[in-house]
Amino acid sequence: MRFCVCLTVLVLGAVFAPTQDTVPALPAAASPTAVTLEPDAIGTVPPEQIRALLVRAQDKDLENDKRLRDYTYIERQEEHKLDPHGNVAKTEIRTSEILEIYGEQVEKLIAKDDKPLSPEEAKKEDDKIQKIIDKRKNESEGERQKRKQKQEKEREEDRKFVLEVADAFNFRLMGSETIDGHDCWVLDGEPRPGFEPKRREAKMLTKVRGRVWIDKLEAQWVKLDITTIDTITFGVFLARIHKGTHVMVDLTEVNKEVWLPKHVELKLDAKVALLKNYREDIQQTFSDYKKFRSETKITVLGETQ
């Protein structure tokens, strides 16, 4: 089920974030106040203004992504499985510690249904972490570089489908709103009639609408609210995310240096491999961010601290 959550957040959450390949980034010395939004009489913001703002937001997002690798944190996922009538049939809660091991984030389960793991379950998780440590410790420099290059390529591929975002949507400036003390632009995005995607992945941009809150000064997106307005299909038999699936993502500023996830709310209606239906309400919360390189240390299991 974690696959569906991550997939949905990735697909829907990236809609408003163009890559640096889309438009040349503004010079580093440029002031954040250089980006202004001047909507027309009906509130529509010209694509070039949206592009300039989102390029800055993407610069911040890239920086956040790099700095996230310096942090460990706690992730709690509360999953409500729904019956065909929309009633809660089953609830599962998983709490995990996200560790950084040789440059790779690893999930270690620490509680189920808000209760500590049994000794057997805890040992199984420790053994899993130790196995990863041993594998990474013994890999060659060439293997490590190849792995990192593969990870970087996957990150870029995950973002490429949004190259056409400025052309795919009509954006309207809905006003301003203060979130956690940050003065934000509030933008609504609706699929633009007649949009012809140049990439296969960009077809999904015609099937979502959403609202994004972007900090005016920092050009940092702070909140994202996306809803599917038609079925999104991945491959012929892989997965379908149905109309009405909804995701909301909130970020928080950590240590005055990075914006990281705080809360994700997902109402999912999907089918995987045309066999299994998922109708679920999922809440993810992220807490206890600790800077790995300065505040924490991974001790290989069995070592004396």
C-alpha positions in Angstrom: 0.0 0.0 0.0 3.0 2.3 0.6 3.6 2.1 -3.1 0.2 3.7 -3.9 0.7 6.5 -1.4 4.1 7.4 -2.7 3.0 7.1 -6.3 0.0 9.4 -5.8 1.9 12.0 -3.8 4.7 11.9 -6.4 2.3 12.3 -9.4 0.0 14.9 -7.9 2.4 16.7 -5.8 4.8 17.4 -8.6 2.3 19.1 -10.9 3.2 22.6 -9.9 7.0 22.1 -9.9 8.8 22.5 -13.2 12.3 21.2 -13.6 15.3 23.4 -14.2 15.3 22.1 -17.8 12.0 23.9 -18.4 13.3 27.5 -18.2 16.7 28.9 -17.4 16.9 29.7 -13.7 17.2 33.4 -12.8 20.6 34.6 -11.6 21.5 33.7 -8.1 21.9 37.4 -7.2 18.4 38.3 -8.3 16.1 39.5 -5.5 13.1 37.3 -4.6 10.9 40.4 -5.0 11.8 40.5 -8.7 9.0 37.9 -9.3 5.6 39.6 -9.3 2.2 38.4 -10.3 0.0 40.8 -12.3 -3.3 39.0 -13.2 -5.6 40.3 -15.9 -9.2 41.6 -15.4 -10.5 38.1 -14.6 -7.6 37.0 -12.4 -5.7 34.9 -14.9 -1.9 35.2 -14.5 0.2 35.2 -17.7 2.2 31.9 -18.2 5.6 33.7 -18.2 4.9 35.1 -14.7 3.9 31.7 -13.4 7.0 30.2 -15.0 9.3 32.7 -13.3 7.6 32.1 -9.9 7.7 28.3 -10.3 11.3 28.3 -11.4 12.2 29.9 -8.1 10.0 27.5 -6.3 11.7 24.6 -8.1 15.1 26.0 -7.1 14.0 25.8 -3.5 12.5 22.4 -4.0 15.8 21.0 -5.3 17.6 22.5 -2.4 15.1 21.0 0.0 15.5 17.6 -1.6 19.3 17.7 -1.1 19.1 18.9 2.5 16.4 16.2 3.4 19.2 13.7 3.0 20.9 15.3 6.0 17.9 14.6 8.3 16.4 11.6 10.1 12.8 11.8 11.2 9.7 9.9 12.4 6.9 9.1 10.0 3.5 8.0 11.2 1.0 6.7 8.7 -2.7 6.1 9.7 -4.5 4.2 7.0 -8.3 3.7 7.0 -9.5 1.1 4.6 -13.0 1.8 3.3 -15.8 -0.6 2.3 -17.8 -0.1 -0.9 -20.1 2.2 1.0 -17.4 4.5 2.2 -17.4 3.2 5.8 -14.1 2.4 7.7 -13.6 -1.3 7.6 -10.1 -1.5 9.0 -7.5 0.8 10.4 -3.8 0.3 10.4 -1.1 2.6 11.9 2.6 2.3 11.2 5.3 4.4 12.8 8.7 4.3 11.3 12.1 6.0 11.8 13.7 7.2 8.6 17.4 6.7 8.8 20.3 7.8 6.5 22.7 4.9 5.7 25.5 5.5 3.3 23.6 8.3 1.6 20.4 6.3 1.3 17.2 6.8 3.2 16.0 3.6 4.9 12.8 3.0 6.8 12.8 1.2 10.1 9.5 0.2 11.6 9.3 1.0 15.3 5.6 0.8 16.2 2.3 -0.7 14.9 -1.1 0.7 15.9 0.8 3.1 18.3 2.3 0.2 20.2 6.0 -0.8 20.3 7.0 -3.8 18.3 7.4 -7.2 19.9 11.0 -8.3 20.6 10.8 -10.7 17.6 9.5 -7.9 15.3 12.1 -5.4 16.6 14.9 -8.0 15.9 13.6 -8.5 12.4 13.8 -4.7 11.7 17.3 -4.6 13.3 18.5 -7.4 11.1 17.1 -5.7 8.0 19.0 -2.5 8.9 22.2 -4.5 9.6 21.9 -6.2 6.2 21.7 -2.9 4.4 24.7 -1.6 6.4 26.8 -4.6 5.6 25.9 -4.4 1.9 26.7 -0.6 1.7 29.9 -1.0 3.7 31.3 -3.5 1.4 30.3 -2.0 -1.9 33.1 -0.5 -4.1 33.5 3.1 -4.9 32.4 2.4 -8.4 29.3 0.6 -7.3 28.4 3.5 -4.9 28.8 6.0 -7.6 26.7 3.9 -10.0 24.0 3.6 -7.4 24.0 7.4 -6.7 23.9 8.2 -10.4 20.9 5.8 -10.8 19.1 7.5 -7.9 19.7 10.9 -9.4 18.5 9.8 -12.8 15.3 8.4 -11.2 14.7 11.7 -9.4 15.0 13.6 -12.7 12.8 11.2 -14.6 10.2 11.6 -11.9 10.1 15.3 -12.6 10.4 15.4 -16.4 6.7 15.0 -17.1 6.0 18.5 -15.6 8.1 20.2 -18.3 4.9 21.5 -19.9 3.1 22.6 -16.7 3.1 26.3 -17.6 1.3 25.6 -20.8 -1.0 22.9 -19.4 -2.8 25.1 -16.9 -4.6 28.3 -16.7 -3.6 29.8 -13.3 -5.7 32.3 -11.4 -4.4 34.4 -8.6 -7.0 33.9 -5.8 -5.4 36.3 -3.4 -3.1 36.0 -0.4 -3.1 33.9 2.8 -0.9 33.7 5.8 0.3 30.2 6.7 2.4 29.8 9.9 3.5 33.4 9.6 4.4 33.3 5.9 2.6 35.6 3.5 1.7 33.4 0.5 0.3 33.7 -3.0 -2.8 31.5 -3.5 -3.0 30.1 -7.1 -5.6 27.9 -8.6 -4.7 25.8 -11.6 -7.2 24.4 -14.1 -6.4 22.3 -17.2 -6.1 24.6 -20.3 -8.6 23.7 -23.0 -6.9 22.5 -26.2 -3.6 21.7 -24.4 -1.6 19.2 -26.5 1.0 17.4 -24.4 4.4 16.7 -26.1 5.3 13.9 -23.7 3.2 10.9 -22.8 3.5 11.5 -19.1 2.2 15.0 -19.5 -1.2 13.7 -20.5 -2.1 13.4 -16.8 -1.8 17.1 -16.4 -5.2 17.4 -18.2 -6.8 15.3 -15.5 -6.0 17.2 -12.3 -6.9 20.6 -10.8 -5.4 22.2 -7.8 -4.4 25.0 -5.5 -0.9 25.9 -4.4 0.3 28.3 -1.7 3.7 29.9 -2.4 5.6 32.1 0.0 5.9 35.5 -1.6 9.3 36.3 -0.3 11.1 33.0 -0.5 9.2 31.6 -3.5 8.7 28.4 -1.5 5.6 26.3 -2.0 4.1 25.8 1.5 0.9 23.9 0.8 -0.6 21.9 -2.1 -4.2 20.7 -2.7 -4.8 18.5 -5.7 -7.9 16.6 -7.0 -8.2 14.3 -10.0 -11.0 15.2 -12.3 -10.7 12.1 -14.5 -9.1 8.7 -14.2 -5.3 8.6 -14.5 -4.0 5.3 -16.0 -0.4 4.1 -15.6 0.4 1.5 -18.3 -2.2 -0.9 -19.5 -2.4 -3.1 -16.4 -0.3 -1.3 -13.8 -2.6 1.1 -12.0 -5.5 3.5 -12.2 -6.2 6.4 -10.0 -9.8 7.3 -10.2 -11.6 10.6 -10.4 -12.0 12.3 -7.1 -8.7 11.1 -5.6 -7.5 14.0 -3.4 -4.2 14.8 -1.8 -3.2 17.7 0.4 0.5 18.3 1.4 1.7 20.7 4.1 5.4 21.7 4.5 7.1 23.1 7.6 10.3 25.1 7.9 13.0 23.3 9.9 16.1 25.0 11.5 15.4 28.1 9.3 17.3 26.3 6.5 15.0 23.8 4.8 11.3 23.1 4.1 10.2 19.5 4.8 6.9 17.6 4.8 4.7 18.1 7.9 1.5 16.4 6.9 0.0 14.5 3.9 -3.7 13.8 3.7 -4.7 11.4 0.9 -8.2 10.2 -0.1 -7.4 7.4 -2.5 -9.6 5.6 -5.0 -7.5 3.3 -7.2 -7.1 0.0 -8.8 -3.8 -1.9 -9.1 -3.1 -4.4 -11.9 -6.9 -4.3 -12.6 -7.4 -6.7 -9.7 -7.2 -5.0 -6.4 -9.2 -1.9 -5.5 -8.0 0.6 -2.9 -10.4 3.0 -1.3 -8.6 4.5 1.6 -8.2 7.6 3.7 -4.6 8.0 4.7 -2.9 10.5 7.0 0.9 10.8 7.2 2.6 13.0 9.7 6.3 13.8 9.9 8.1 14.8 13.1 11.3 14.9 15.1 13.5 16.1 12.3 17.2 15.7 13.4 20.1 16.8 11.3 22.0 13.6 10.7 25.5 14.9 10.2 25.6 17.1 13.2 23.1 15.7 15.7 22.9 11.9 15.1 25.1 9.0 14.3 24.3 5.6 12.8 26.0 3.0 14.9 26.5 -0.3 13.2 24.5 -2.9 15.2 26.8 -4.8 17.5 29.3 -2.0 17.8 30.1 -0.5 21.2 29.0 3.1 21.3 
